[in-house]
Structures are given as C-alpha cells and as structure tokens.
Amino acid sequence: MTVVISVYKVANFPDGGGHFWVYMQYAQALRRLGCDVYWLEQFRPVRDREQEAHLLSIFLDKMKRFGLEGKTLLYTREGQGKGHDGTKEPGSLRFIGYTWSKAQAVLRRADLLLNFHYAIDARLLASVRRSALVDIDPGLLQLWMSTGELAVAPHDRYLTTGETVGTPAARFSDCGLPWIHIRPAICLDLWPFTFNPLAEAFTTVSTWLTTDFLKVMENGETVLRENTKRISFLRFLELPRHTRQPLELALYLTGEDSEDRACLESHGWRVRDSREVAGGPDDYRSYVQRSRGEFSCAKPSCVEFQGAWISDRTLCYLASGKPAVVQHTGPSAYLPSGEGLFRFTTLSEAVGALDAVNADYERHCRAAREIAEACFDAESIVARILNETLGSEPPRTNDPASRQDTVRVA
C-alpha cells in the first residue's frame, strides 16, 4: 500500500524539532504497518540561494535518517499572480528532484493522500484516488473555514483530533462536514521510557509569537484577540514564586522578546532558546527526556473552545515517562487527570499538581507512560485511519453541492 503524507512547513523550519516530530510520528507508523510512504511538502523558495541550498541539505538529511530518502516530493509554486479578472492564479508546480510527470505518477498510484496541509494545492488532490484531511488544530480549523479565512479543497474523508468537533458539545461550526474522530499519535518505540529521579526541571518547548490573532465577534463587531502561548504563560507569571519546583521554558525568541524574557526570568522562570536546546529532532527528544516533567499552558483558543485538546508535545513527555502538568482545555471522555497527567485551571491547582507529582514521582512517571501506551499508540491510531479512509466508499458531506467546489463556508 502506498500512502503520501502531505505536511506543512517542515523544510522551511529547520529549527522546529517538535514541529518535525508531529508529522514524522504518522510517517513512521505507516512504515511500521508496511506502507510505502512518500512525504509531500510545499517548499517556500529563499532569495539567498546559498541559504536555500543549506535548508534543503538539512531537510534531505533528516529524510534520509528516517528512511525516506528518495521518497520526498518537495514542490514550489512558480509564477503566482493575478489574472485579468483580478483573481489569484495558482502558478505552476515545480518539484525538486522530481519531474512533474514522475511526481504525478507517484500520486496516481497512491492508495491514500493523508493531508495535514489545509491549504494544499487542489491540483495535487486531483491527482490521487483518495484523500483524507487531518485536522490537528481542532476548533481553529473550523473557525478559519467558517469565517472564510481558509479555503479547504474537498477531501474524501475528514479526520480530527478534536473530541468535540462535530458534536453538540462543540463551541464552533462543523462546517457541514462528516468528521471522523481520531487521537494524536506517537511512535512509542521512538520515545522510550526514561526514568531519572535526579532530573530537576519541569520544562516545555514553545513558540513565543506575538502575531497570532483570533477573529471573534464582540457586540456585533469583528475584533482581533491575541491567541498566543505568550499571553497564556504570562497569566501564570507568578507560578515559580509559589513552588520549589524549578520551571524552565525553551522558547523560540527573537530580539523583540528581550523584555518578555527579562520579565520571565525576574519572576523565577528559567528561559532557554529552543533553537539551541531543541532545534533538531534528536535534540528535541533529548531535551524532553532529560526533563523531570512538563509544565505548559495552552493557547487561549484551546481553553475557550473546551475541546479537550492535548498537545503532540505533551505526548512526547508522557511516552518518555515524564508526568505532564498542562492547562485544562475541557472535559474529556478518555484523558485522565491526577495520575501521570494533571490538568489545571488556576495557579493553585498548578502548584498542587507539581507537589503531587514530586510526592510520588516514580508512580507518576510510570502512569505517564501507561497513558501514552493506552491512548496514543501511533500504530493503532494509524491502522484505524487506514481502515476509516480505505475501508469503504467515502461518505457524502451534509451538503452534496459543497463537494463540487472548494469548501468555503460563510
């Protein structure tokens, strides 16, 4: 069976060790199940040719190390512009290391395109027999679609890692699509249990963007609200002063973040540069496995949507036997809280969770691994994905006409 996995912004983000692992978990699980896997990704050209060559070299080396040498369909869009009627023209597709005809041959013989790139070029979808969209931003994706911020081309299946997506409990539209629920995945053998009672700091790895905003309606008007991990962490700025547990943040910082860094450090947070300690996939894994556990906040949208979202990064901690203390994102039908995994809403709850972990550390470490094994085993999850996507004819959407054109729900 041939499966093409379509991903978003890995080659252009060489310092995103955690971002890389999100997609590689699925790719490696597919390989373990005997699938012939190809990696499909849009590459954004860089003006500096030397820098571009460096990016490609780093990326292709990673693909080789993970068994995907020669299986990478990296493409660029060229000649994009506006037509005579003012509409945007997509431009031509050029593959790096492949001709278009050879790339199209791979796509045509593939049994499935597993798509994580929401804005994938529709011409690529048209080349495959069956496609499945994988929603790893539950709530946000549906909001982007329902407000017209994002146009998602029709797929044969729609998968989501959000517990409430498409259910009466959802606080957002289902966009008229038949969502199939899956869980986020982690390859357990690539993230072994690593017990170390001397590990000191609870850590996490995060971006620190200040440019992520959410469009919301307030008093009949559309307003922009900051939707960043930055604002979430700053709401718990005082935490280090209420616990003896060392807390460390590995953040993707820029020169504009110097004041925030100084503020965090003055309140007792340890701050590291994520590019230095967790930039590559091996460094990222080592950083997680050297940690005592994870402490992390969630984006405001994840809390507001109450969809029981859990980070793919938290799965890495759990699988490694690292207890996780993370912000509560809504009631869950399967996520435990209080052993191995703690979900807090207030500062006092966070303090209590850290104390509870340290009071019986080994028990919570083993419980963390058990959660990963019971809930997030990549091979089991990917086997279900294959069964759901290839087992029968695709269902129709709630609005049959919506499959004729790009899905753009107003």
Summary of the structure (lengths in Angstrom):
residues: 410
radius of gyration: 21.5
end to end distance: 37.6
largest distance: 68.7
contacts: 1315
relative contact order: 0.14
helix: 37%
strand: 22%
